[in-house]
């Protein structure tokens, strides 16, 4: 039986990927800091308590060897070197990266978007041939680029599939972009302000589709980088409408041409001045990928998860502290109402 070791198994993607591999006939060892087990996993899945920073513990968990290591949490060159140091015991690897490693032909990327005229203008659709940001220690994107550089360079010793994920969504997410609309609907906000005319597209990536890519790449080892996104890239306005449909509400969209009127008015987690839409042809060609779910089809489970986290009037900052740290005040209703009173009475 083929053996898979999954690092970060109880995270958002790991929970689904472990189940997908186990049901595909893999003997799976699921590693996490807490050593927990997801209720949806088959009973034969083994679990282990491993801190990623502990090289010895990881080596012990891998044991005499495995056919594939699936790494959800690798983040920087040191994690790449940690994996390649075990190459004599690992057949291949599948490692989750990010579309944020891309930069446009003028050197603009996700790190420069706060600068005047700094948001990248990517070709549409964005393919894996697009140039990537220089590795470094300054940001999430530069560290992911360093991770990729090291692993691709070691492809002769450890064939690795890098999955460049878009805007990841699904249950157990610590920064769910859908929260922006779910909480507004729970708070019965009759209107919402959307920058860029609600037309922004930042390609989502379902954990279900990423898990399918992991399953396929594990069975077809290679040294490559593949985009990992959904088959569709809905606009912000379409995402909001899909969430409304799940929750059974009707909300009026107030569309603003151009950027958000202020940092807390109309700036959703998907709002970008230029589209980020990825091509999936390489994944289809390299590993035989076919998507298993469209964005709207996954929403009921995502919405239910967010609602459960906010049950009983729980403060959203307590439920999603990482979201608050990343995006600031997403629900400044006083500022929204003041702007609406002045511009859309």
BALOBA-1460 file (C-alpha; in Angstrom, 3 decimals):
// residues 345
<rec num="1" residu="x" x="0.000" y="0.000" z="0.000"/>
<rec num="2" residu="x" x="1.239" y="3.510" z="-0.839"/>
<rec num="3" residu="x" x="2.077" y="5.579" z="2.234"/>
<rec num="4" residu="x" x="1.418" y="9.324" z="2.561"/>
<rec num="5" residu="x" x="2.508" y="11.610" z="5.400"/>
<rec num="6" residu="x" x="0.472" y="14.825" z="5.672"/>
<rec num="7" residu="x" x="1.952" y="17.793" z="7.576"/>
<rec num="8" residu="x" x="-0.632" y="20.258" z="8.871"/>
<rec num="9" residu="x" x="-3.350" y="17.622" z="8.681"/>
<rec num="10" residu="x" x="-5.915" y="19.372" z="10.892"/>
<rec num="11" residu="x" x="-5.755" y="22.672" z="9.028"/>
<rec num="12" residu="x" x="-8.285" y="23.872" z="6.529"/>
<rec num="13" residu="x" x="-6.882" y="22.040" z="3.500"/>
<rec num="14" residu="x" x="-5.339" y="19.153" z="5.413"/>
<rec num="15" residu="x" x="-8.644" y="17.888" z="6.776"/>
<rec num="16" residu="x" x="-10.025" y="17.409" z="3.283"/>
<rec num="17" residu="x" x="-6.781" y="16.178" z="1.717"/>
<rec num="18" residu="x" x="-6.268" y="13.443" z="4.331"/>
<rec num="19" residu="x" x="-9.742" y="12.098" z="3.651"/>
<rec num="20" residu="x" x="-9.253" y="12.248" z="-0.120"/>
<rec num="21" residu="x" x="-5.973" y="10.324" z="0.049"/>
<rec num="22" residu="x" x="-7.294" y="7.712" z="2.478"/>
<rec num="23" residu="x" x="-10.360" y="7.044" z="0.355"/>
<rec num="24" residu="x" x="-8.089" y="6.701" z="-2.668"/>
<rec num="25" residu="x" x="-6.291" y="3.786" z="-1.055"/>
<rec num="26" residu="x" x="-3.340" y="5.523" z="0.592"/>
<rec num="27" residu="x" x="-2.100" y="4.583" z="4.050"/>
<rec num="28" residu="x" x="-2.139" y="8.046" z="5.620"/>
<rec num="29" residu="x" x="-0.280" y="9.389" z="8.634"/>
<rec num="30" residu="x" x="-1.829" y="12.722" z="9.610"/>
<rec num="31" residu="x" x="0.570" y="15.012" z="11.491"/>
<rec num="32" residu="x" x="-0.343" y="18.166" z="13.384"/>
<rec num="33" residu="x" x="0.782" y="20.084" z="16.443"/>
<rec num="34" residu="x" x="-2.303" y="18.969" z="18.324"/>
<rec num="35" residu="x" x="-2.310" y="15.422" z="17.024"/>
<rec num="36" residu="x" x="-6.047" y="15.622" z="16.462"/>
<rec num="37" residu="x" x="-8.409" y="13.665" z="14.236"/>
<rec num="38" residu="x" x="-11.147" y="14.959" z="11.969"/>
<rec num="39" residu="x" x="-14.525" y="13.262" z="12.321"/>
<rec num="40" residu="x" x="-14.703" y="12.754" z="8.570"/>
<rec num="41" residu="x" x="-11.517" y="10.697" z="8.270"/>
<rec num="42" residu="x" x="-11.650" y="6.927" z="7.777"/>
<rec num="43" residu="x" x="-10.745" y="5.020" z="10.933"/>
<rec num="44" residu="x" x="-7.529" y="3.629" z="9.457"/>
<rec num="45" residu="x" x="-5.920" y="7.093" z="9.252"/>
<rec num="46" residu="x" x="-3.068" y="7.290" z="11.748"/>
<rec num="47" residu="x" x="-2.495" y="10.523" z="13.649"/>
<rec num="48" residu="x" x="0.656" y="11.966" z="15.137"/>
<rec num="49" residu="x" x="1.630" y="14.943" z="17.298"/>
<rec num="50" residu="x" x="4.475" y="16.776" z="15.549"/>
<rec num="51" residu="x" x="5.719" y="20.355" z="15.786"/>
<rec num="52" residu="x" x="6.935" y="21.357" z="12.336"/>
<rec num="53" residu="x" x="9.932" y="23.166" z="13.852"/>
<rec num="54" residu="x" x="11.218" y="19.908" z="15.382"/>
<rec num="55" residu="x" x="13.369" y="18.249" z="12.716"/>
<rec num="56" residu="x" x="13.885" y="15.112" z="14.777"/>
<rec num="57" residu="x" x="10.181" y="14.635" z="15.457"/>
<rec num="58" residu="x" x="9.343" y="15.035" z="11.763"/>
<rec num="59" residu="x" x="12.027" y="12.554" z="10.733"/>
<rec num="60" residu="x" x="10.738" y="10.082" z="13.320"/>
<rec num="61" residu="x" x="7.172" y="10.458" z="12.045"/>
<rec num="62" residu="x" x="8.283" y="9.726" z="8.485"/>
<rec num="63" residu="x" x="10.147" y="6.698" z="9.787"/>
<rec num="64" residu="x" x="11.748" y="4.346" z="7.294"/>
<rec num="65" residu="x" x="10.108" y="6.193" z="4.441"/>
<rec num="66" residu="x" x="6.940" y="7.117" z="2.582"/>
<rec num="67" residu="x" x="5.850" y="7.501" z="-1.009"/>
<rec num="68" residu="x" x="4.760" y="11.112" z="-0.623"/>
<rec num="69" residu="x" x="4.864" y="13.939" z="1.903"/>
<rec num="70" residu="x" x="2.018" y="16.423" z="1.583"/>
<rec num="71" residu="x" x="2.938" y="19.709" z="3.247"/>
<rec num="72" residu="x" x="0.252" y="22.286" z="4.007"/>
<rec num="73" residu="x" x="2.352" y="24.593" z="6.175"/>
<rec num="74" residu="x" x="5.785" y="24.871" z="4.506"/>
<rec num="75" residu="x" x="6.779" y="28.518" z="4.597"/>
<rec num="76" residu="x" x="10.286" y="29.480" z="3.580"/>
<rec num="77" residu="x" x="13.618" y="28.030" z="2.421"/>
<rec num="78" residu="x" x="14.276" y="26.381" z="5.786"/>
<rec num="79" residu="x" x="11.204" y="24.176" z="5.390"/>
<rec num="80" residu="x" x="12.318" y="23.269" z="1.878"/>
<rec num="81" residu="x" x="15.717" y="22.240" z="3.236"/>
<rec num="82" residu="x" x="13.996" y="20.290" z="6.004"/>
<rec num="83" residu="x" x="12.180" y="18.226" z="3.372"/>
<rec num="84" residu="x" x="15.146" y="17.764" z="1.042"/>
<rec num="85" residu="x" x="17.272" y="16.570" z="3.979"/>
<rec num="86" residu="x" x="14.870" y="13.622" z="4.143"/>
<rec num="87" residu="x" x="14.865" y="13.007" z="0.378"/>
<rec num="88" residu="x" x="16.391" y="9.567" z="0.781"/>
<rec num="89" residu="x" x="13.219" y="8.533" z="2.640"/>
<rec num="90" residu="x" x="10.602" y="10.442" z="0.636"/>
<rec num="91" residu="x" x="9.474" y="9.399" z="-2.826"/>
<rec num="92" residu="x" x="8.004" y="12.793" z="-3.728"/>
<rec num="93" residu="x" x="6.311" y="15.820" z="-2.187"/>
<rec num="94" residu="x" x="3.231" y="17.957" z="-2.741"/>
<rec num="95" residu="x" x="3.559" y="21.402" z="-1.167"/>
<rec num="96" residu="x" x="0.988" y="24.192" z="-0.937"/>
<rec num="97" residu="x" x="2.234" y="27.567" z="-2.160"/>
<rec num="98" residu="x" x="0.372" y="30.720" z="-3.229"/>
<rec num="99" residu="x" x="-0.492" y="32.805" z="-6.290"/>
<rec num="100" residu="x" x="1.060" y="35.706" z="-4.374"/>
<rec num="101" residu="x" x="4.480" y="34.575" z="-5.673"/>
<rec num="102" residu="x" x="3.623" y="35.997" z="-9.097"/>
<rec num="103" residu="x" x="4.649" y="39.449" z="-10.241"/>
<rec num="104" residu="x" x="3.798" y="41.286" z="-13.433"/>
<rec num="105" residu="x" x="6.202" y="42.295" z="-16.189"/>
<rec num="106" residu="x" x="6.863" y="45.625" z="-14.453"/>
<rec num="107" residu="x" x="7.891" y="43.937" z="-11.197"/>
<rec num="108" residu="x" x="4.632" y="44.740" z="-9.387"/>
<rec num="109" residu="x" x="3.218" y="42.113" z="-7.065"/>
<rec num="110" residu="x" x="1.073" y="41.599" z="-3.988"/>
<rec num="111" residu="x" x="3.713" y="43.325" z="-1.844"/>
<rec num="112" residu="x" x="3.651" y="46.537" z="-3.888"/>
<rec num="113" residu="x" x="-0.113" y="46.930" z="-4.156"/>
<rec num="114" residu="x" x="-0.279" y="49.540" z="-1.361"/>
<rec num="115" residu="x" x="1.986" y="51.853" z="-3.367"/>
<rec num="116" residu="x" x="0.632" y="54.364" z="-5.924"/>
<rec num="117" residu="x" x="0.077" y="52.437" z="-9.150"/>
<rec num="118" residu="x" x="1.578" y="49.447" z="-7.376"/>
<rec num="119" residu="x" x="-1.055" y="46.793" z="-7.981"/>
<rec num="120" residu="x" x="0.096" y="44.212" z="-10.526"/>
<rec num="121" residu="x" x="-1.575" y="43.896" z="-13.908"/>
<rec num="122" residu="x" x="-1.358" y="40.222" z="-14.670"/>
<rec num="123" residu="x" x="-2.090" y="38.651" z="-18.040"/>
<rec num="124" residu="x" x="-5.480" y="36.932" z="-18.107"/>
<rec num="125" residu="x" x="-5.580" y="34.105" z="-17.507"/>
<rec num="126" residu="x" x="-2.397" y="33.882" z="-15.442"/>
<rec num="127" residu="x" x="-0.259" y="30.839" z="-16.250"/>
<rec num="128" residu="x" x="2.609" y="29.193" z="-14.400"/>
<rec num="129" residu="x" x="5.065" y="30.672" z="-16.919"/>
<rec num="130" residu="x" x="4.523" y="34.132" z="-15.425"/>
<rec num="131" residu="x" x="7.606" y="35.436" z="-13.608"/>
<rec num="132" residu="x" x="7.729" y="35.223" z="-9.815"/>
<rec num="133" residu="x" x="8.907" y="37.540" z="-7.080"/>
<rec num="134" residu="x" x="12.501" y="37.400" z="-5.875"/>
<rec num="135" residu="x" x="12.952" y="35.199" z="-2.777"/>
<rec num="136" residu="x" x="13.633" y="36.981" z="0.489"/>
<rec num="137" residu="x" x="12.725" y="37.332" z="4.139"/>
<rec num="138" residu="x" x="10.564" y="40.454" z="3.910"/>
<rec num="139" residu="x" x="7.078" y="39.026" z="3.371"/>
<rec num="140" residu="x" x="4.826" y="36.012" z="3.046"/>
<rec num="141" residu="x" x="5.213" y="36.153" z="-0.738"/>
<rec num="142" residu="x" x="9.025" y="36.375" z="-0.780"/>
<rec num="143" residu="x" x="9.309" y="33.500" z="1.689"/>
<rec num="144" residu="x" x="6.958" y="31.344" z="-0.375"/>
<rec num="145" residu="x" x="9.089" y="32.198" z="-3.411"/>
<rec num="146" residu="x" x="12.161" y="31.056" z="-1.495"/>
<rec num="147" residu="x" x="10.421" y="27.813" z="-0.612"/>
<rec num="148" residu="x" x="9.578" y="27.226" z="-4.259"/>
<rec num="149" residu="x" x="13.087" y="28.074" z="-5.487"/>
<rec num="150" residu="x" x="14.727" y="25.578" z="-3.135"/>
<rec num="151" residu="x" x="12.320" y="22.735" z="-3.866"/>
<rec num="152" residu="x" x="12.377" y="23.132" z="-7.642"/>
<rec num="153" residu="x" x="16.181" y="23.220" z="-7.593"/>
<rec num="154" residu="x" x="16.178" y="19.900" z="-5.715"/>
<rec num="155" residu="x" x="13.788" y="18.238" z="-8.139"/>
<rec num="156" residu="x" x="16.270" y="15.531" z="-9.107"/>
<rec num="157" residu="x" x="16.463" y="14.382" z="-5.460"/>
<rec num="158" residu="x" x="12.905" y="15.157" z="-4.340"/>
<rec num="159" residu="x" x="10.303" y="15.616" z="-7.091"/>
<rec num="160" residu="x" x="7.897" y="18.236" z="-5.758"/>
<rec num="161" residu="x" x="4.574" y="19.540" z="-7.016"/>
<rec num="162" residu="x" x="3.980" y="23.098" z="-5.802"/>
<rec num="163" residu="x" x="0.329" y="24.137" z="-5.721"/>
<rec num="164" residu="x" x="-0.147" y="27.887" z="-6.096"/>
<rec num="165" residu="x" x="-3.462" y="28.393" z="-4.369"/>
<rec num="166" residu="x" x="-5.756" y="31.363" z="-4.886"/>
<rec num="167" residu="x" x="-8.229" y="32.750" z="-2.337"/>
<rec num="168" residu="x" x="-8.756" y="29.578" z="-0.294"/>
<rec num="169" residu="x" x="-12.267" y="28.965" z="0.996"/>
<rec num="170" residu="x" x="-14.145" y="26.335" z="2.937"/>
<rec num="171" residu="x" x="-14.858" y="25.349" z="6.550"/>
<rec num="172" residu="x" x="-12.139" y="25.747" z="9.210"/>
<rec num="173" residu="x" x="-10.629" y="28.780" z="7.457"/>
<rec num="174" residu="x" x="-9.068" y="31.248" z="9.900"/>
<rec num="175" residu="x" x="-9.452" y="34.158" z="7.449"/>
<rec num="176" residu="x" x="-12.691" y="33.477" z="5.535"/>
<rec num="177" residu="x" x="-13.353" y="36.255" z="3.038"/>
<rec num="178" residu="x" x="-17.005" y="35.211" z="3.030"/>
<rec num="179" residu="x" x="-17.251" y="36.594" z="6.577"/>
<rec num="180" residu="x" x="-17.513" y="40.076" z="5.055"/>
<rec num="181" residu="x" x="-20.941" y="39.278" z="3.612"/>
<rec num="182" residu="x" x="-22.158" y="36.614" z="6.055"/>
<rec num="183" residu="x" x="-21.888" y="38.894" z="9.083"/>
<rec num="184" residu="x" x="-23.532" y="41.792" z="7.263"/>
<rec num="185" residu="x" x="-26.455" y="39.549" z="6.421"/>
<rec num="186" residu="x" x="-26.659" y="38.289" z="10.007"/>
<rec num="187" residu="x" x="-26.678" y="41.931" z="11.151"/>
<rec num="188" residu="x" x="-29.460" y="42.630" z="8.639"/>
<rec num="189" residu="x" x="-27.654" y="45.359" z="6.771"/>
<rec num="190" residu="x" x="-29.993" y="46.376" z="3.920"/>
<rec num="191" residu="x" x="-27.253" y="47.881" z="1.722"/>
<rec num="192" residu="x" x="-23.588" y="47.225" z="1.093"/>
<rec num="193" residu="x" x="-20.972" y="49.305" z="-0.672"/>
<rec num="194" residu="x" x="-18.738" y="47.621" z="-3.254"/>
<rec num="195" residu="x" x="-15.619" y="49.281" z="-4.669"/>
<rec num="196" residu="x" x="-14.599" y="48.976" z="-8.337"/>
<rec num="197" residu="x" x="-18.227" y="48.580" z="-9.331"/>
<rec num="198" residu="x" x="-18.320" y="45.161" z="-7.699"/>
<rec num="199" residu="x" x="-16.427" y="43.801" z="-10.704"/>
<rec num="200" residu="x" x="-13.202" y="42.754" z="-8.944"/>
<rec num="201" residu="x" x="-12.128" y="39.146" z="-9.432"/>
<rec num="202" residu="x" x="-9.617" y="37.436" z="-7.157"/>
<rec num="203" residu="x" x="-9.689" y="33.765" z="-8.095"/>
<rec num="204" residu="x" x="-11.068" y="31.548" z="-5.285"/>
<rec num="205" residu="x" x="-9.764" y="28.081" z="-4.497"/>
<rec num="206" residu="x" x="-11.965" y="25.534" z="-2.751"/>
<rec num="207" residu="x" x="-10.318" y="23.189" z="-0.274"/>
<rec num="208" residu="x" x="-12.179" y="20.408" z="-2.096"/>
<rec num="209" residu="x" x="-10.552" y="21.246" z="-5.420"/>
<rec num="210" residu="x" x="-7.117" y="21.658" z="-3.821"/>
<rec num="211" residu="x" x="-7.503" y="18.262" z="-2.147"/>
<rec num="212" residu="x" x="-8.298" y="16.723" z="-5.526"/>
<rec num="213" residu="x" x="-5.136" y="18.251" z="-6.966"/>
<rec num="214" residu="x" x="-3.156" y="16.853" z="-4.036"/>
<rec num="215" residu="x" x="-4.617" y="13.386" z="-4.626"/>
<rec num="216" residu="x" x="-3.734" y="13.452" z="-8.307"/>
<rec num="217" residu="x" x="-0.259" y="14.951" z="-7.871"/>
<rec num="218" residu="x" x="0.597" y="12.393" z="-5.180"/>
<rec num="219" residu="x" x="-0.051" y="9.609" z="-7.689"/>
<rec num="220" residu="x" x="1.884" y="11.372" z="-10.485"/>
<rec num="221" residu="x" x="5.159" y="12.663" z="-9.013"/>
<rec num="222" residu="x" x="7.003" y="15.444" z="-10.785"/>
<rec num="223" residu="x" x="8.972" y="18.650" z="-10.286"/>
<rec num="224" residu="x" x="6.597" y="21.478" z="-11.226"/>
<rec num="225" residu="x" x="4.460" y="24.401" z="-10.094"/>
<rec num="226" residu="x" x="0.713" y="24.300" z="-10.768"/>
<rec num="227" residu="x" x="-2.038" y="26.825" z="-10.217"/>
<rec num="228" residu="x" x="-4.697" y="25.662" z="-7.765"/>
<rec num="229" residu="x" x="-7.982" y="27.515" z="-8.201"/>
<rec num="230" residu="x" x="-11.659" y="26.888" z="-8.857"/>
<rec num="231" residu="x" x="-13.094" y="26.481" z="-12.362"/>
<rec num="232" residu="x" x="-14.809" y="29.873" z="-12.087"/>
<rec num="233" residu="x" x="-13.644" y="33.304" z="-10.915"/>
<rec num="234" residu="x" x="-16.794" y="35.185" z="-9.853"/>
<rec num="235" residu="x" x="-16.849" y="38.933" z="-9.334"/>
<rec num="236" residu="x" x="-17.294" y="40.411" z="-5.851"/>
<rec num="237" residu="x" x="-20.894" y="41.238" z="-6.723"/>
<rec num="238" residu="x" x="-21.522" y="37.651" z="-7.856"/>
<rec num="239" residu="x" x="-19.963" y="36.279" z="-4.666"/>
<rec num="240" residu="x" x="-22.171" y="38.509" z="-2.545"/>
<rec num="241" residu="x" x="-25.274" y="37.425" z="-4.467"/>
<rec num="242" residu="x" x="-24.367" y="33.743" z="-4.080"/>
<rec num="243" residu="x" x="-23.992" y="34.157" z="-0.310"/>
<rec num="244" residu="x" x="-27.313" y="36.008" z="-0.179"/>
<rec num="245" residu="x" x="-28.968" y="33.094" z="-1.973"/>
<rec num="246" residu="x" x="-27.602" y="30.613" z="0.569"/>
<rec num="247" residu="x" x="-28.791" y="32.764" z="3.470"/>
<rec num="248" residu="x" x="-32.158" y="33.611" z="1.896"/>
<rec num="249" residu="x" x="-31.766" y="37.390" z="2.037"/>
<rec num="250" residu="x" x="-32.016" y="40.300" z="-0.383"/>
<rec num="251" residu="x" x="-29.492" y="43.111" z="-0.152"/>
<rec num="252" residu="x" x="-29.051" y="46.238" z="-2.274"/>
<rec num="253" residu="x" x="-25.583" y="46.700" z="-3.754"/>
<rec num="254" residu="x" x="-24.280" y="50.258" z="-3.877"/>
<rec num="255" residu="x" x="-21.608" y="50.188" z="-6.556"/>
<rec num="256" residu="x" x="-18.729" y="52.664" z="-6.475"/>
<rec num="257" residu="x" x="-16.551" y="53.207" z="-9.526"/>
<rec num="258" residu="x" x="-12.903" y="53.074" z="-8.606"/>
<rec num="259" residu="x" x="-11.330" y="52.356" z="-5.226"/>
<rec num="260" residu="x" x="-13.100" y="52.237" z="-1.887"/>
<rec num="261" residu="x" x="-14.171" y="55.650" z="-0.529"/>
<rec num="262" residu="x" x="-12.192" y="54.902" z="2.638"/>
<rec num="263" residu="x" x="-10.343" y="51.912" z="4.136"/>
<rec num="264" residu="x" x="-13.467" y="50.829" z="6.037"/>
<rec num="265" residu="x" x="-16.088" y="51.651" z="3.394"/>
<rec num="266" residu="x" x="-16.551" y="49.311" z="0.431"/>
<rec num="267" residu="x" x="-13.187" y="47.572" z="0.570"/>
<rec num="268" residu="x" x="-13.983" y="43.847" z="0.637"/>
<rec num="269" residu="x" x="-11.315" y="41.125" z="1.005"/>
<rec num="270" residu="x" x="-11.705" y="40.457" z="-2.736"/>
<rec num="271" residu="x" x="-11.593" y="44.080" z="-3.906"/>
<rec num="272" residu="x" x="-8.691" y="44.561" z="-6.316"/>
<rec num="273" residu="x" x="-8.253" y="47.207" z="-9.048"/>
<rec num="274" residu="x" x="-7.147" y="44.603" z="-11.605"/>
<rec num="275" residu="x" x="-8.232" y="40.985" z="-11.886"/>
<rec num="276" residu="x" x="-6.270" y="37.989" z="-10.629"/>
<rec num="277" residu="x" x="-7.581" y="35.051" z="-12.662"/>
<rec num="278" residu="x" x="-5.521" y="31.884" z="-13.139"/>
<rec num="279" residu="x" x="-5.345" y="29.276" z="-15.876"/>
<rec num="280" residu="x" x="-5.681" y="25.591" z="-14.941"/>
<rec num="281" residu="x" x="-4.567" y="24.020" z="-18.221"/>
<rec num="282" residu="x" x="-1.227" y="22.862" z="-16.803"/>
<rec num="283" residu="x" x="-2.899" y="20.939" z="-13.977"/>
<rec num="284" residu="x" x="-5.237" y="19.287" z="-16.466"/>
<rec num="285" residu="x" x="-2.313" y="18.327" z="-18.669"/>
<rec num="286" residu="x" x="0.203" y="17.329" z="-15.974"/>
<rec num="287" residu="x" x="-1.954" y="15.351" z="-13.541"/>
<rec num="288" residu="x" x="-5.308" y="14.903" z="-15.278"/>
<rec num="289" residu="x" x="-7.066" y="17.412" z="-13.026"/>
<rec num="290" residu="x" x="-10.793" y="18.056" z="-13.297"/>
<rec num="291" residu="x" x="-12.524" y="20.285" z="-10.735"/>
<rec num="292" residu="x" x="-14.909" y="18.594" z="-8.345"/>
<rec num="293" residu="x" x="-16.852" y="21.680" z="-7.226"/>
<rec num="294" residu="x" x="-17.742" y="25.194" z="-8.334"/>
<rec num="295" residu="x" x="-17.627" y="28.156" z="-5.979"/>
<rec num="296" residu="x" x="-21.365" y="28.513" z="-5.376"/>
<rec num="297" residu="x" x="-21.734" y="24.766" z="-4.748"/>
<rec num="298" residu="x" x="-19.351" y="24.929" z="-1.785"/>
<rec num="299" residu="x" x="-20.937" y="27.962" z="-0.135"/>
<rec num="300" residu="x" x="-23.635" y="26.321" z="2.039"/>
<rec num="301" residu="x" x="-21.025" y="24.472" z="4.084"/>
<rec num="302" residu="x" x="-18.774" y="27.544" z="4.318"/>
<rec num="303" residu="x" x="-21.619" y="29.831" z="5.373"/>
<rec num="304" residu="x" x="-22.841" y="27.333" z="7.972"/>
<rec num="305" residu="x" x="-19.329" y="27.102" z="9.434"/>
<rec num="306" residu="x" x="-19.015" y="30.887" z="9.735"/>
<rec num="307" residu="x" x="-22.478" y="31.172" z="11.263"/>
<rec num="308" residu="x" x="-21.586" y="28.527" z="13.850"/>
<rec num="309" residu="x" x="-18.459" y="30.474" z="14.818"/>
<rec num="310" residu="x" x="-20.510" y="33.636" z="15.329"/>
<rec num="311" residu="x" x="-23.367" y="31.935" z="17.194"/>
<rec num="312" residu="x" x="-24.628" y="33.534" z="20.361"/>
<rec num="313" residu="x" x="-23.486" y="36.992" z="19.315"/>
<rec num="314" residu="x" x="-19.802" y="36.097" z="19.567"/>
<rec num="315" residu="x" x="-17.534" y="38.970" z="18.601"/>
<rec num="316" residu="x" x="-16.080" y="38.351" z="15.137"/>
<rec num="317" residu="x" x="-12.629" y="39.456" z="16.304"/>
<rec num="318" residu="x" x="-12.638" y="36.719" z="18.917"/>
<rec num="319" residu="x" x="-13.871" y="34.138" z="16.419"/>
<rec num="320" residu="x" x="-11.413" y="35.230" z="13.725"/>
<rec num="321" residu="x" x="-8.460" y="37.076" z="15.300"/>
<rec num="322" residu="x" x="-6.233" y="36.453" z="12.293"/>
<rec num="323" residu="x" x="-8.878" y="38.007" z="10.048"/>
<rec num="324" residu="x" x="-9.010" y="41.114" z="12.215"/>
<rec num="325" residu="x" x="-5.222" y="41.396" z="12.176"/>
<rec num="326" residu="x" x="-5.042" y="41.031" z="8.397"/>
<rec num="327" residu="x" x="-7.922" y="43.282" z="7.331"/>
<rec num="328" residu="x" x="-8.627" y="45.670" z="10.198"/>
<rec num="329" residu="x" x="-12.188" y="46.817" z="10.874"/>
<rec num="330" residu="x" x="-14.349" y="45.091" z="8.287"/>
<rec num="331" residu="x" x="-17.613" y="46.178" z="9.895"/>
<rec num="332" residu="x" x="-17.435" y="49.936" z="10.459"/>
<rec num="333" residu="x" x="-21.140" y="50.426" z="10.042"/>
<rec num="334" residu="x" x="-21.043" y="54.017" z="11.332"/>
<rec num="335" residu="x" x="-18.635" y="55.021" z="8.560"/>
<rec num="336" residu="x" x="-20.716" y="53.184" z="5.973"/>
<rec num="337" residu="x" x="-23.941" y="54.848" z="7.112"/>
<rec num="338" residu="x" x="-22.321" y="58.284" z="7.098"/>
<rec num="339" residu="x" x="-21.061" y="57.780" z="3.541"/>
<rec num="340" residu="x" x="-24.434" y="56.461" z="2.358"/>
<rec num="341" residu="x" x="-26.268" y="59.384" z="3.960"/>
<rec num="342" residu="x" x="-24.061" y="61.807" z="2.041"/>
<rec num="343" residu="x" x="-23.807" y="60.024" z="-1.302"/>
<rec num="344" residu="x" x="-26.833" y="57.713" z="-1.558"/>
<rec num="345" residu="x" x="-29.549" y="59.209" z="0.684"/>
